[in-house]
């Protein structure tokens, strides 16, 4: 049997590995706020989503993300249901397809042997696994951008219009999935200059124009959505430390236990320095394939720098929005280790460190139960049989309300509004109306004349106030002044306080 005949079987094994890693725990891990919002929002269908995204005046851009992923999720939910397993399965499928595309792309970029190794790294990458399990748009964004990258490469090699059409479609789709796609697409569009492929430049301009035309129906509404980001977005301008956390995210994923951070940072930095050194050596020797490897490094690093610089002006820096760059970064590291002319022992050691880093990140992802996760379904089931008609279930904020609401729509649960204009004030009034909820402006109006208040709050929210020198959270202080504390129950990272009228 020829060596190449083994590759289909090996690829199927790698796809099976990717599916296994992405499928582990998707039923057991609780939905958190962003995931619950995705499910609750998508189930409302296109008319409701358009109304809250493209409204006018004060109603404008209640949801700052475009609707590509939400529409796909809406269709998926109509076929497969709304359980956590069902809605997470969409991202799992997208993540597995991404791994398969990595093989076909890198096989063309390098060779089948190296493609198998790089596909293995993509399959076990904890950063990729994490967002292939979430009910969010980031896995789909990475797939669209990877398809765009592959199509650009094939278009430059073959000059066939079919590949340029795929480039246009995938680039437009990426923008319909998330606005941050532009920070990857802009450097990608410079690829013909990178390779000095002047023949492909004119076709790229036409294909890019086609992508812009396809995106034009949404592009005209972009100023309104951008105004929403300016008005209330939870991120802050990133410092240099965010570049370190981005490196950790790409290699090991975050969060990690404090005792692991030093080791994870050492491994990540060592691999980065080693890959850079090996890449420079291959460039100086004009080793075959060096341009393709440097291109991967470029796609792994430059979008990060662009987003970092832009966020000094308008803070939109989130590591998960760089999932496609994280994939390119890992592929570059793998290429440099495999193809760089380093001693065999160094290659084996570096490869082992990559696998160790992936294992650390995957284990932490699988076992992590802290904020913003909590046993919302179990808490709902407990409250359902304990709360009387004249009692109130009150959440300190939306972060615990929406997951609680997703798991049980029949419970009458209320929540307190975020401070107006603050970075946490991101759930606009039109979105609240669409979801069928309404934030209470004050704890007094939320409790009314209730005989008993079941108050739910994250430990982290209490600790933040205590860190600023306050005895407790102001909501708890008000309740203690007007009610008698009956019980405190821990539910993971949540606390349930039961207050009875004096």
C-alpha beads as a LAMMPS data file, in Angstrom:
LAMMPS data file: protein, C-alpha beads

502 atoms
501 bonds

1 atom types
1 bond types

-500.0 500.0 xlo xhi
-500.0 500.0 ylo yhi
-500.0 500.0 zlo zhi

Masses

1 110.0

Atoms # bond

1 1 1 0.000 0.000 0.000
2 1 1 1.333 3.417 -0.921
3 1 1 1.953 5.847 1.951
4 1 1 -0.626 8.327 0.662
5 1 1 -3.324 5.647 0.941
6 1 1 -3.022 5.805 4.725
7 1 1 -4.002 9.480 4.855
8 1 1 -7.813 9.080 4.479
9 1 1 -7.866 6.675 7.440
10 1 1 -5.613 8.930 9.490
11 1 1 -7.781 11.936 8.665
12 1 1 -10.908 10.095 9.803
13 1 1 -9.160 9.247 13.071
14 1 1 -8.238 12.903 13.577
15 1 1 -11.791 14.024 12.815
16 1 1 -13.012 11.443 15.326
17 1 1 -10.560 12.836 17.893
18 1 1 -11.768 16.379 17.202
19 1 1 -15.389 15.270 17.611
20 1 1 -14.603 13.438 20.839
21 1 1 -12.789 16.374 22.437
22 1 1 -15.461 18.857 21.351
23 1 1 -18.322 16.643 22.452
24 1 1 -17.076 15.910 25.959
25 1 1 -19.197 17.550 28.642
26 1 1 -21.476 19.655 26.436
27 1 1 -24.545 18.381 28.308
28 1 1 -23.052 18.632 31.788
29 1 1 -21.487 22.102 31.591
30 1 1 -24.116 24.742 32.447
31 1 1 -24.980 27.409 29.928
32 1 1 -23.604 30.790 30.954
33 1 1 -25.035 34.239 30.234
34 1 1 -23.788 34.715 26.658
35 1 1 -24.903 31.233 25.650
36 1 1 -28.307 31.653 27.241
37 1 1 -28.722 34.976 25.454
38 1 1 -27.829 33.341 22.121
39 1 1 -30.477 30.651 22.570
40 1 1 -33.205 32.964 23.887
41 1 1 -32.477 35.562 21.212
42 1 1 -32.228 33.170 18.263
43 1 1 -35.516 31.446 19.071
44 1 1 -37.383 34.722 18.404
45 1 1 -36.724 34.404 14.668
46 1 1 -35.705 36.883 11.993
47 1 1 -38.391 39.597 12.461
48 1 1 -37.715 40.007 16.167
49 1 1 -33.952 39.968 15.736
50 1 1 -34.060 42.542 12.948
51 1 1 -36.274 44.803 15.044
52 1 1 -33.791 44.841 17.915
53 1 1 -30.729 45.148 15.703
54 1 1 -31.747 47.657 13.061
55 1 1 -34.182 49.869 14.941
56 1 1 -34.142 53.641 14.654
57 1 1 -33.434 56.365 17.187
58 1 1 -33.127 55.142 20.759
59 1 1 -34.031 51.668 19.533
60 1 1 -30.989 51.454 17.259
61 1 1 -28.603 48.511 17.489
62 1 1 -29.876 46.978 20.697
63 1 1 -27.803 43.927 19.736
64 1 1 -24.362 44.930 18.500
65 1 1 -23.542 41.697 16.637
66 1 1 -24.722 40.917 13.089
67 1 1 -27.250 38.137 12.673
68 1 1 -25.410 35.481 10.628
69 1 1 -24.814 33.103 13.512
70 1 1 -28.146 33.759 15.201
71 1 1 -30.059 32.924 12.017
72 1 1 -28.137 29.684 11.609
73 1 1 -28.799 28.834 15.262
74 1 1 -32.507 29.629 14.829
75 1 1 -32.737 27.152 11.954
76 1 1 -30.727 24.559 13.892
77 1 1 -33.032 24.879 16.922
78 1 1 -36.115 24.363 14.770
79 1 1 -34.716 21.006 13.650
80 1 1 -32.916 19.738 16.739
81 1 1 -34.549 21.434 19.714
82 1 1 -33.374 23.831 22.391
83 1 1 -31.605 21.628 24.937
84 1 1 -28.036 22.628 25.851
85 1 1 -26.789 19.542 24.006
86 1 1 -28.742 20.459 20.870
87 1 1 -27.719 24.098 20.657
88 1 1 -24.079 23.405 21.502
89 1 1 -23.948 20.682 18.857
90 1 1 -23.996 23.338 16.147
91 1 1 -20.679 24.769 17.349
92 1 1 -19.291 21.239 17.771
93 1 1 -20.124 20.461 14.148
94 1 1 -18.596 23.743 12.972
95 1 1 -15.434 23.041 14.992
96 1 1 -15.052 19.555 13.530
97 1 1 -15.519 20.885 9.982
98 1 1 -12.820 23.450 10.742
99 1 1 -10.394 20.675 11.676
100 1 1 -11.153 18.870 8.403
101 1 1 -10.590 22.088 6.430
102 1 1 -7.237 22.524 8.193
103 1 1 -6.107 19.225 6.683
104 1 1 -7.132 20.066 3.111
105 1 1 -5.702 23.575 3.403
106 1 1 -2.336 22.588 4.887
107 1 1 -2.006 19.651 2.513
108 1 1 -2.049 22.161 -0.327
109 1 1 0.107 24.600 1.594
110 1 1 2.786 22.012 2.478
111 1 1 2.379 18.236 2.035
112 1 1 0.111 15.424 3.309
113 1 1 2.554 14.275 6.008
114 1 1 2.847 17.711 7.581
115 1 1 -0.883 18.293 7.113
116 1 1 -1.624 15.298 9.357
117 1 1 0.560 16.721 12.134
118 1 1 -0.935 20.212 11.857
119 1 1 -4.475 18.809 11.778
120 1 1 -3.696 16.927 14.989
121 1 1 -2.598 20.185 16.632
122 1 1 -5.804 21.893 15.481
123 1 1 -7.875 18.988 16.803
124 1 1 -6.382 19.137 20.316
125 1 1 -6.002 22.930 20.628
126 1 1 -7.871 23.835 23.863
127 1 1 -8.604 27.348 22.570
128 1 1 -10.351 25.864 19.539
129 1 1 -12.089 23.166 21.597
130 1 1 -13.462 25.694 24.081
131 1 1 -15.228 27.828 21.497
132 1 1 -16.346 24.789 19.530
133 1 1 -18.515 23.993 22.569
134 1 1 -20.100 27.390 23.163
135 1 1 -23.424 28.650 21.869
136 1 1 -21.711 31.671 20.346
137 1 1 -20.541 32.771 16.922
138 1 1 -16.776 32.462 17.327
139 1 1 -16.319 28.912 15.999
140 1 1 -18.328 29.844 12.906
141 1 1 -16.247 33.000 12.500
142 1 1 -13.036 30.937 12.572
143 1 1 -14.407 28.503 9.971
144 1 1 -15.449 31.311 7.605
145 1 1 -12.056 32.990 7.899
146 1 1 -10.212 29.695 7.392
147 1 1 -12.272 28.994 4.256
148 1 1 -11.466 32.491 3.072
149 1 1 -7.750 31.885 3.671
150 1 1 -7.790 28.535 1.863
151 1 1 -9.728 30.001 -1.083
152 1 1 -7.255 32.876 -1.371
153 1 1 -4.327 30.472 -1.458
154 1 1 -5.965 28.247 -4.070
155 1 1 -7.009 31.275 -6.100
156 1 1 -3.431 32.526 -6.205
157 1 1 -2.110 29.102 -7.193
158 1 1 -4.679 28.159 -9.843
159 1 1 -6.132 31.567 -10.784
160 1 1 -9.538 29.887 -11.109
161 1 1 -12.554 32.109 -10.604
162 1 1 -14.330 29.410 -8.561
163 1 1 -11.890 29.890 -5.704
164 1 1 -12.246 33.658 -5.857
165 1 1 -16.016 33.208 -5.620
166 1 1 -15.540 31.086 -2.486
167 1 1 -13.291 33.838 -1.153
168 1 1 -16.022 36.443 -1.698
169 1 1 -18.747 34.309 -0.123
170 1 1 -16.728 33.286 2.931
171 1 1 -15.394 36.820 3.507
172 1 1 -18.902 38.261 3.375
173 1 1 -20.218 35.503 5.634
174 1 1 -17.453 36.175 8.157
175 1 1 -18.569 39.809 8.349
176 1 1 -22.188 38.714 8.796
177 1 1 -21.023 36.553 11.717
178 1 1 -18.912 39.128 13.604
179 1 1 -17.612 42.638 12.969
180 1 1 -14.139 41.697 14.231
181 1 1 -13.641 39.641 11.055
182 1 1 -12.295 42.781 9.403
183 1 1 -9.165 42.699 11.572
184 1 1 -8.257 39.339 9.999
185 1 1 -9.542 40.060 6.501
186 1 1 -7.576 43.292 6.093
187 1 1 -4.147 41.641 6.610
188 1 1 -5.312 38.641 4.569
189 1 1 -6.097 40.911 1.636
190 1 1 -2.430 41.926 1.506
191 1 1 -1.358 38.330 0.818
192 1 1 -0.603 38.820 -2.905
193 1 1 1.779 41.610 -1.945
194 1 1 3.336 39.292 0.645
195 1 1 4.007 36.659 -2.035
196 1 1 4.632 39.242 -4.784
197 1 1 1.946 37.553 -6.824
198 1 1 0.944 40.527 -8.961
199 1 1 -1.139 38.389 -11.319
200 1 1 -3.530 37.509 -8.492
201 1 1 -3.872 41.090 -7.283
202 1 1 -6.468 42.166 -9.836
203 1 1 -8.639 39.113 -9.175
204 1 1 -8.369 39.684 -5.441
205 1 1 -9.606 43.257 -5.893
206 1 1 -12.616 41.974 -7.845
207 1 1 -13.302 39.220 -5.286
208 1 1 -12.985 41.668 -2.386
209 1 1 -15.369 44.013 -4.183
210 1 1 -17.815 41.140 -4.505
211 1 1 -17.552 40.446 -0.776
212 1 1 -18.262 44.109 -0.014
213 1 1 -21.299 44.076 -2.312
214 1 1 -22.649 40.973 -0.560
215 1 1 -22.105 42.666 2.789
216 1 1 -23.531 46.014 1.666
217 1 1 -27.110 45.406 2.972
218 1 1 -25.671 45.176 6.465
219 1 1 -22.801 47.604 5.960
220 1 1 -25.188 50.556 5.719
221 1 1 -26.354 49.790 9.268
222 1 1 -22.853 49.472 10.659
223 1 1 -22.668 53.051 12.032
224 1 1 -25.672 52.374 14.264
225 1 1 -24.173 49.171 15.596
226 1 1 -20.818 50.849 16.087
227 1 1 -22.585 53.580 18.081
228 1 1 -23.963 50.842 20.322
229 1 1 -20.428 49.610 20.968
230 1 1 -19.331 53.158 21.778
231 1 1 -22.284 53.663 24.104
232 1 1 -21.936 50.518 26.193
233 1 1 -19.386 47.774 25.743
234 1 1 -17.869 45.915 28.628
235 1 1 -14.215 45.839 27.542
236 1 1 -11.540 48.345 28.509
237 1 1 -8.583 49.536 26.381
238 1 1 -6.082 46.678 26.567
239 1 1 -2.669 46.996 28.152
240 1 1 0.409 45.040 27.156
241 1 1 -0.651 42.327 29.591
242 1 1 -3.472 41.413 27.173
243 1 1 -0.876 40.384 24.608
244 1 1 0.447 37.939 27.197
245 1 1 -3.037 36.583 27.919
246 1 1 -3.606 36.271 24.168
247 1 1 -0.441 34.186 23.825
248 1 1 -1.641 31.977 26.685
249 1 1 -5.079 31.701 25.106
250 1 1 -3.614 30.577 21.790
251 1 1 -1.408 27.896 23.376
252 1 1 -3.140 26.705 26.567
253 1 1 -6.422 28.628 26.746
254 1 1 -7.564 30.524 29.843
255 1 1 -8.423 30.577 32.700
256 1 1 -5.813 28.375 34.346
257 1 1 -5.217 27.645 38.032
258 1 1 -2.759 30.077 39.610
259 1 1 -0.251 27.306 40.269
260 1 1 -0.175 26.471 36.543
261 1 1 0.194 29.983 35.170
262 1 1 3.970 30.284 35.490
263 1 1 4.531 26.941 33.758
264 1 1 1.995 27.713 31.031
265 1 1 3.561 31.111 30.387
266 1 1 7.038 29.567 30.237
267 1 1 5.900 26.924 27.720
268 1 1 4.013 29.458 25.589
269 1 1 6.884 31.934 25.511
270 1 1 9.468 29.208 24.869
271 1 1 7.483 27.835 21.921
272 1 1 7.014 31.320 20.493
273 1 1 10.738 32.154 20.747
274 1 1 11.770 28.750 19.373
275 1 1 9.364 29.004 16.425
276 1 1 10.575 32.531 15.664
277 1 1 14.219 31.434 15.738
278 1 1 13.564 28.425 13.488
279 1 1 11.516 30.545 11.094
280 1 1 14.282 33.117 10.737
281 1 1 16.761 30.314 10.022
282 1 1 14.526 28.890 7.292
283 1 1 14.052 32.344 5.768
284 1 1 17.819 32.936 5.611
285 1 1 18.367 29.573 3.943
286 1 1 15.389 30.028 1.598
287 1 1 14.208 26.603 2.688
288 1 1 11.354 25.267 0.523
289 1 1 7.986 26.281 1.971
290 1 1 9.378 29.068 4.150
291 1 1 7.057 31.691 2.656
292 1 1 3.948 29.682 3.490
293 1 1 5.165 29.200 7.063
294 1 1 5.907 32.906 7.497
295 1 1 2.469 33.672 6.058
296 1 1 0.876 31.597 8.833
297 1 1 2.921 33.508 11.407
298 1 1 1.786 36.760 9.808
299 1 1 -1.890 35.719 10.036
300 1 1 -1.364 34.602 13.624
301 1 1 0.252 37.833 14.825
302 1 1 -0.753 40.829 12.686
303 1 1 -4.550 40.665 13.311
304 1 1 -3.780 40.599 17.056
305 1 1 -1.661 43.733 16.738
306 1 1 -4.270 45.511 14.608
307 1 1 -7.065 44.778 17.066
308 1 1 -4.829 45.812 19.970
309 1 1 -3.998 49.161 18.356
310 1 1 -7.601 49.843 17.321
311 1 1 -8.770 49.075 20.860
312 1 1 -6.664 51.918 22.219
313 1 1 -9.209 54.124 20.433
314 1 1 -12.372 52.002 20.751
315 1 1 -12.054 49.131 23.198
316 1 1 -13.278 45.964 21.463
317 1 1 -10.358 43.638 22.261
318 1 1 -11.561 40.116 23.053
319 1 1 -9.321 37.081 22.627
320 1 1 -12.118 34.841 21.351
321 1 1 -12.637 37.215 18.429
322 1 1 -9.114 36.186 17.357
323 1 1 -9.903 32.471 17.127
324 1 1 -8.837 32.282 13.464
325 1 1 -5.506 33.948 14.296
326 1 1 -5.092 31.494 17.163
327 1 1 -5.474 28.659 14.684
328 1 1 -2.930 30.186 12.285
329 1 1 -0.572 30.723 15.224
330 1 1 -0.693 27.054 16.298
331 1 1 -0.228 25.903 12.696
332 1 1 2.815 28.149 12.410
333 1 1 4.306 26.788 15.652
334 1 1 3.731 23.238 14.432
335 1 1 5.263 23.966 11.028
336 1 1 8.352 25.613 12.542
337 1 1 8.951 22.749 14.976
338 1 1 8.452 20.079 12.322
339 1 1 10.297 21.680 9.418
340 1 1 12.927 23.760 11.207
341 1 1 16.398 22.277 11.200
342 1 1 16.624 21.878 14.954
343 1 1 18.174 18.866 16.698
344 1 1 15.821 15.913 16.838
345 1 1 15.700 16.075 20.623
346 1 1 14.616 19.726 20.468
347 1 1 11.856 18.875 17.995
348 1 1 10.565 16.052 20.173
349 1 1 10.748 18.196 23.303
350 1 1 8.930 21.121 21.683
351 1 1 6.253 18.824 20.288
352 1 1 5.837 17.305 23.732
353 1 1 5.449 20.768 25.269
354 1 1 2.740 21.599 22.735
355 1 1 0.810 18.463 23.689
356 1 1 1.382 19.127 27.402
357 1 1 0.055 22.697 27.008
358 1 1 -2.998 21.371 25.186
359 1 1 -3.571 18.819 27.932
360 1 1 -3.363 21.486 30.635
361 1 1 -5.843 23.714 28.853
362 1 1 -8.272 20.927 28.022
363 1 1 -8.245 19.543 31.570
364 1 1 -8.921 22.991 33.019
365 1 1 -11.691 23.643 30.523
366 1 1 -13.308 20.319 31.302
367 1 1 -13.172 20.711 35.084
368 1 1 -13.660 24.465 35.542
369 1 1 -16.883 25.281 37.425
370 1 1 -16.282 28.873 38.549
371 1 1 -17.710 32.184 37.361
372 1 1 -19.673 32.623 35.092
373 1 1 -20.839 28.998 35.339
374 1 1 -23.210 27.737 38.042
375 1 1 -25.756 24.905 38.462
376 1 1 -28.630 27.004 37.116
377 1 1 -30.821 24.035 36.136
378 1 1 -30.549 22.472 39.594
379 1 1 -31.260 25.797 41.284
380 1 1 -34.336 26.310 39.099
381 1 1 -35.612 22.841 39.961
382 1 1 -35.181 23.572 43.671
383 1 1 -36.915 26.960 43.515
384 1 1 -39.819 25.617 41.486
385 1 1 -41.101 23.622 44.459
386 1 1 -40.134 26.058 47.221
387 1 1 -41.282 29.502 46.079
388 1 1 -44.848 30.516 46.933
389 1 1 -47.080 32.823 44.900
390 1 1 -46.479 35.891 47.093
391 1 1 -42.699 35.513 47.043
392 1 1 -40.069 36.934 44.671
393 1 1 -37.076 35.340 42.929
394 1 1 -34.686 38.228 42.404
395 1 1 -31.335 38.146 40.589
396 1 1 -28.703 40.743 41.358
397 1 1 -28.101 41.137 37.616
398 1 1 -28.716 39.604 34.210
399 1 1 -25.682 37.283 34.365
400 1 1 -27.598 34.803 36.488
401 1 1 -31.113 35.648 35.299
402 1 1 -30.779 34.627 31.641
403 1 1 -29.301 31.159 32.299
404 1 1 -31.946 30.612 34.996
405 1 1 -34.623 31.728 32.581
406 1 1 -33.300 29.458 29.816
407 1 1 -33.524 26.352 31.970
408 1 1 -37.050 27.117 33.211
409 1 1 -39.270 29.632 31.403
410 1 1 -42.163 29.087 33.836
411 1 1 -40.433 30.513 36.918
412 1 1 -41.267 34.163 37.635
413 1 1 -37.758 35.566 37.981
414 1 1 -36.774 39.238 38.123
415 1 1 -33.477 41.040 37.982
416 1 1 -31.966 44.392 38.824
417 1 1 -30.801 46.731 36.073
418 1 1 -27.133 47.472 35.574
419 1 1 -26.014 51.030 36.353
420 1 1 -27.139 53.114 33.310
421 1 1 -24.281 53.903 30.942
422 1 1 -21.859 51.535 32.651
423 1 1 -19.780 48.992 30.774
424 1 1 -22.063 46.238 32.080
425 1 1 -25.223 47.956 30.801
426 1 1 -25.296 45.921 27.586
427 1 1 -28.821 44.456 27.493
428 1 1 -30.823 47.244 25.853
429 1 1 -34.555 47.845 26.364
430 1 1 -35.563 46.494 22.913
431 1 1 -33.691 43.241 23.612
432 1 1 -35.349 43.000 27.024
433 1 1 -38.778 43.361 25.427
434 1 1 -37.968 40.771 22.786
435 1 1 -36.854 38.301 25.471
436 1 1 -39.920 39.032 27.591
437 1 1 -38.028 40.413 30.585
438 1 1 -37.792 43.799 32.269
439 1 1 -35.042 45.035 34.554
440 1 1 -36.133 46.636 37.830
441 1 1 -34.610 50.063 38.390
442 1 1 -34.407 49.628 42.166
443 1 1 -34.422 46.794 44.646
444 1 1 -37.397 48.375 46.415
445 1 1 -39.541 48.231 43.268
446 1 1 -38.328 44.707 42.506
447 1 1 -39.312 43.309 45.924
448 1 1 -42.527 45.298 46.352
449 1 1 -44.536 43.858 49.221
450 1 1 -43.187 40.308 48.830
451 1 1 -43.332 38.206 51.986
452 1 1 -40.115 36.418 51.092
453 1 1 -37.262 37.251 48.701
454 1 1 -35.082 34.571 47.138
455 1 1 -32.043 36.636 46.190
456 1 1 -29.446 35.188 43.769
457 1 1 -25.987 36.691 43.325
458 1 1 -22.539 35.586 42.162
459 1 1 -19.798 35.367 44.797
460 1 1 -17.624 37.427 42.476
461 1 1 -20.030 40.380 42.643
462 1 1 -19.834 40.403 46.447
463 1 1 -16.054 40.054 46.442
464 1 1 -15.660 43.016 44.078
465 1 1 -17.430 45.311 46.532
466 1 1 -15.527 43.888 49.493
467 1 1 -12.257 44.475 47.634
468 1 1 -13.229 48.166 47.456
469 1 1 -13.596 48.342 51.234
470 1 1 -17.367 47.813 51.534
471 1 1 -18.750 45.334 54.037
472 1 1 -20.983 43.630 51.469
473 1 1 -22.853 44.148 48.233
474 1 1 -25.315 47.113 48.410
475 1 1 -28.230 44.874 47.364
476 1 1 -27.545 42.593 50.316
477 1 1 -27.202 45.585 52.628
478 1 1 -30.634 46.913 51.573
479 1 1 -32.270 43.509 52.002
480 1 1 -30.703 43.123 55.463
481 1 1 -32.203 46.480 56.472
482 1 1 -35.713 45.586 55.333
483 1 1 -35.894 41.808 55.742
484 1 1 -34.680 39.113 58.084
485 1 1 -32.033 36.764 56.705
486 1 1 -33.397 33.244 56.924
487 1 1 -30.784 31.159 55.091
488 1 1 -27.745 31.260 52.780
489 1 1 -27.291 28.434 50.288
490 1 1 -24.209 27.914 48.094
491 1 1 -24.928 26.842 44.515
492 1 1 -21.519 26.584 42.913
493 1 1 -20.261 30.124 42.404
494 1 1 -23.749 31.470 43.155
495 1 1 -25.229 32.320 46.536
496 1 1 -28.950 32.062 47.279
497 1 1 -30.033 34.349 50.125
498 1 1 -33.484 33.737 51.571
499 1 1 -34.959 36.848 53.231
500 1 1 -38.278 36.936 55.119
501 1 1 -40.301 40.058 55.836
502 1 1 -39.763 41.227 59.412

Bonds

1 1 1 2
2 1 2 3
3 1 3 4
4 1 4 5
5 1 5 6
6 1 6 7
7 1 7 8
8 1 8 9
9 1 9 10
10 1 10 11
11 1 11 12
12 1 12 13
13 1 13 14
14 1 14 15
15 1 15 16
16 1 16 17
17 1 17 18
18 1 18 19
19 1 19 20
20 1 20 21
21 1 21 22
22 1 22 23
23 1 23 24
24 1 24 25
25 1 25 26
26 1 26 27
27 1 27 28
28 1 28 29
29 1 29 30
30 1 30 31
31 1 31 32
32 1 32 33
33 1 33 34
34 1 34 35
35 1 35 36
36 1 36 37
37 1 37 38
38 1 38 39
39 1 39 40
40 1 40 41
41 1 41 42
42 1 42 43
43 1 43 44
44 1 44 45
45 1 45 46
46 1 46 47
47 1 47 48
48 1 48 49
49 1 49 50
50 1 50 51
51 1 51 52
52 1 52 53
53 1 53 54
54 1 54 55
55 1 55 56
56 1 56 57
57 1 57 58
58 1 58 59
59 1 59 60
60 1 60 61
61 1 61 62
62 1 62 63
63 1 63 64
64 1 64 65
65 1 65 66
66 1 66 67
67 1 67 68
68 1 68 69
69 1 69 70
70 1 70 71
71 1 71 72
72 1 72 73
73 1 73 74
74 1 74 75
75 1 75 76
76 1 76 77
77 1 77 78
78 1 78 79
79 1 79 80
80 1 80 81
81 1 81 82
82 1 82 83
83 1 83 84
84 1 84 85
85 1 85 86
86 1 86 87
87 1 87 88
88 1 88 89
89 1 89 90
90 1 90 91
91 1 91 92
92 1 92 93
93 1 93 94
94 1 94 95
95 1 95 96
96 1 96 97
97 1 97 98
98 1 98 99
99 1 99 100
100 1 100 101
101 1 101 102
102 1 102 103
103 1 103 104
104 1 104 105
105 1 105 106
106 1 106 107
107 1 107 108
108 1 108 109
109 1 109 110
110 1 110 111
111 1 111 112
112 1 112 113
113 1 113 114
114 1 114 115
115 1 115 116
116 1 116 117
117 1 117 118
118 1 118 119
119 1 119 120
120 1 120 121
121 1 121 122
122 1 122 123
123 1 123 124
124 1 124 125
125 1 125 126
126 1 126 127
127 1 127 128
128 1 128 129
129 1 129 130
130 1 130 131
131 1 131 132
132 1 132 133
133 1 133 134
134 1 134 135
135 1 135 136
136 1 136 137
137 1 137 138
138 1 138 139
139 1 139 140
140 1 140 141
141 1 141 142
142 1 142 143
143 1 143 144
144 1 144 145
145 1 145 146
146 1 146 147
147 1 147 148
148 1 148 149
149 1 149 150
150 1 150 151
151 1 151 152
152 1 152 153
153 1 153 154
154 1 154 155
155 1 155 156
156 1 156 157
157 1 157 158
158 1 158 159
159 1 159 160
160 1 160 161
161 1 161 162
162 1 162 163
163 1 163 164
164 1 164 165
165 1 165 166
166 1 166 167
167 1 167 168
168 1 168 169
169 1 169 170
170 1 170 171
171 1 171 172
172 1 172 173
173 1 173 174
174 1 174 175
175 1 175 176
176 1 176 177
177 1 177 178
178 1 178 179
179 1 179 180
180 1 180 181
181 1 181 182
182 1 182 183
183 1 183 184
184 1 184 185
185 1 185 186
186 1 186 187
187 1 187 188
188 1 188 189
189 1 189 190
190 1 190 191
191 1 191 192
192 1 192 193
193 1 193 194
194 1 194 195
195 1 195 196
196 1 196 197
197 1 197 198
198 1 198 199
199 1 199 200
200 1 200 201
201 1 201 202
202 1 202 203
203 1 203 204
204 1 204 205
205 1 205 206
206 1 206 207
207 1 207 208
208 1 208 209
209 1 209 210
210 1 210 211
211 1 211 212
212 1 212 213
213 1 213 214
214 1 214 215
215 1 215 216
216 1 216 217
217 1 217 218
218 1 218 219
219 1 219 220
220 1 220 221
221 1 221 222
222 1 222 223
223 1 223 224
224 1 224 225
225 1 225 226
226 1 226 227
227 1 227 228
228 1 228 229
229 1 229 230
230 1 230 231
231 1 231 232
232 1 232 233
233 1 233 234
234 1 234 235
235 1 235 236
236 1 236 237
237 1 237 238
238 1 238 239
239 1 239 240
240 1 240 241
241 1 241 242
242 1 242 243
243 1 243 244
244 1 244 245
245 1 245 246
246 1 246 247
247 1 247 248
248 1 248 249
249 1 249 250
250 1 250 251
251 1 251 252
252 1 252 253
253 1 253 254
254 1 254 255
255 1 255 256
256 1 256 257
257 1 257 258
258 1 258 259
259 1 259 260
260 1 260 261
261 1 261 262
262 1 262 263
263 1 263 264
264 1 264 265
265 1 265 266
266 1 266 267
267 1 267 268
268 1 268 269
269 1 269 270
270 1 270 271
271 1 271 272
272 1 272 273
273 1 273 274
274 1 274 275
275 1 275 276
276 1 276 277
277 1 277 278
278 1 278 279
279 1 279 280
280 1 280 281
281 1 281 282
282 1 282 283
283 1 283 284
284 1 284 285
285 1 285 286
286 1 286 287
287 1 287 288
288 1 288 289
289 1 289 290
290 1 290 291
291 1 291 292
292 1 292 293
293 1 293 294
294 1 294 295
295 1 295 296
296 1 296 297
297 1 297 298
298 1 298 299
299 1 299 300
300 1 300 301
301 1 301 302
302 1 302 303
303 1 303 304
304 1 304 305
305 1 305 306
306 1 306 307
307 1 307 308
308 1 308 309
309 1 309 310
310 1 310 311
311 1 311 312
312 1 312 313
313 1 313 314
314 1 314 315
315 1 315 316
316 1 316 317
317 1 317 318
318 1 318 319
319 1 319 320
320 1 320 321
321 1 321 322
322 1 322 323
323 1 323 324
324 1 324 325
325 1 325 326
326 1 326 327
327 1 327 328
328 1 328 329
329 1 329 330
330 1 330 331
331 1 331 332
332 1 332 333
333 1 333 334
334 1 334 335
335 1 335 336
336 1 336 337
337 1 337 338
338 1 338 339
339 1 339 340
340 1 340 341
341 1 341 342
342 1 342 343
343 1 343 344
344 1 344 345
345 1 345 346
346 1 346 347
347 1 347 348
348 1 348 349
349 1 349 350
350 1 350 351
351 1 351 352
352 1 352 353
353 1 353 354
354 1 354 355
355 1 355 356
356 1 356 357
357 1 357 358
358 1 358 359
359 1 359 360
360 1 360 361
361 1 361 362
362 1 362 363
363 1 363 364
364 1 364 365
365 1 365 366
366 1 366 367
367 1 367 368
368 1 368 369
369 1 369 370
370 1 370 371
371 1 371 372
372 1 372 373
373 1 373 374
374 1 374 375
375 1 375 376
376 1 376 377
377 1 377 378
378 1 378 379
379 1 379 380
380 1 380 381
381 1 381 382
382 1 382 383
383 1 383 384
384 1 384 385
385 1 385 386
386 1 386 387
387 1 387 388
388 1 388 389
389 1 389 390
390 1 390 391
391 1 391 392
392 1 392 393
393 1 393 394
394 1 394 395
395 1 395 396
396 1 396 397
397 1 397 398
398 1 398 399
399 1 399 400
400 1 400 401
401 1 401 402
402 1 402 403
403 1 403 404
404 1 404 405
405 1 405 406
406 1 406 407
407 1 407 408
408 1 408 409
409 1 409 410
410 1 410 411
411 1 411 412
412 1 412 413
413 1 413 414
414 1 414 415
415 1 415 416
416 1 416 417
417 1 417 418
418 1 418 419
419 1 419 420
420 1 420 421
421 1 421 422
422 1 422 423
423 1 423 424
424 1 424 425
425 1 425 426
426 1 426 427
427 1 427 428
428 1 428 429
429 1 429 430
430 1 430 431
431 1 431 432
432 1 432 433
433 1 433 434
434 1 434 435
435 1 435 436
436 1 436 437
437 1 437 438
438 1 438 439
439 1 439 440
440 1 440 441
441 1 441 442
442 1 442 443
443 1 443 444
444 1 444 445
445 1 445 446
446 1 446 447
447 1 447 448
448 1 448 449
449 1 449 450
450 1 450 451
451 1 451 452
452 1 452 453
453 1 453 454
454 1 454 455
455 1 455 456
456 1 456 457
457 1 457 458
458 1 458 459
459 1 459 460
460 1 460 461
461 1 461 462
462 1 462 463
463 1 463 464
464 1 464 465
465 1 465 466
466 1 466 467
467 1 467 468
468 1 468 469
469 1 469 470
470 1 470 471
471 1 471 472
472 1 472 473
473 1 473 474
474 1 474 475
475 1 475 476
476 1 476 477
477 1 477 478
478 1 478 479
479 1 479 480
480 1 480 481
481 1 481 482
482 1 482 483
483 1 483 484
484 1 484 485
485 1 485 486
486 1 486 487
487 1 487 488
488 1 488 489
489 1 489 490
490 1 490 491
491 1 491 492
492 1 492 493
493 1 493 494
494 1 494 495
495 1 495 496
496 1 496 497
497 1 497 498
498 1 498 499
499 1 499 500
500 1 500 501
501 1 501 502
